[in-house]
Amino acid sequence: MEKASFWGEKFLKDNKEAADYQKPYGIVIYPKGNPKVVYEGKHFYVWHEGTKDKPKTKVFDVYNYGNDFLGEIQWLGTWRQYAFKIDFTKFKRDEVLWFGGSCFTEIHDFCRKQTEAQRKSTFSK
């Protein structure tokens, strides 16, 4: 996965905190405190790159701790709220994604908080 090699070997040697966040098989998930990681849940983390943002709303990428891309959270104008989107065209044909109830609860909570923040910023103008 692209994020696994994002920091490179030199970064790992210079940054003990990042090295501590390696899985046993050596893939770097992310260095603690990276500002692009906006949420760390039990089952996944949310990455905000900023490059895909719409003019008034944000787009977030959702990854599991194995660094597999799970989907995006973005503003859905017709629903007037943030929603989780799985784009199955980004997965291999035989790939399967499993989500448990607690994972969806976490995703729902993140979407709800982002929706509340968006509504506050829109109505406060």
C-alpha angles and dihedrals in degrees: 000000000000096000091056093068096033096106101037133208097291091055090052092052091050097041116056092180091061092046089054089059095062121119115234090262091058104255115140111225098187138304113264112258095025104156092219090066102079099171134025112195133176093261106022146004130232120229122199111196095169095214094097095047118131118230095267105016140047132245118214129194118218120212133175119230090264086064095248114149109241103176147286135284112212142151113277105202096198090057093037092226144080114275137185114246126194111197104201092190087074092062131076114259095250095042118115128199120205122198125183126206094258090053091054090046089056091048090048092050092050091049091048093051092048090048091052091049091048093050092048092051092046096047095042092063 
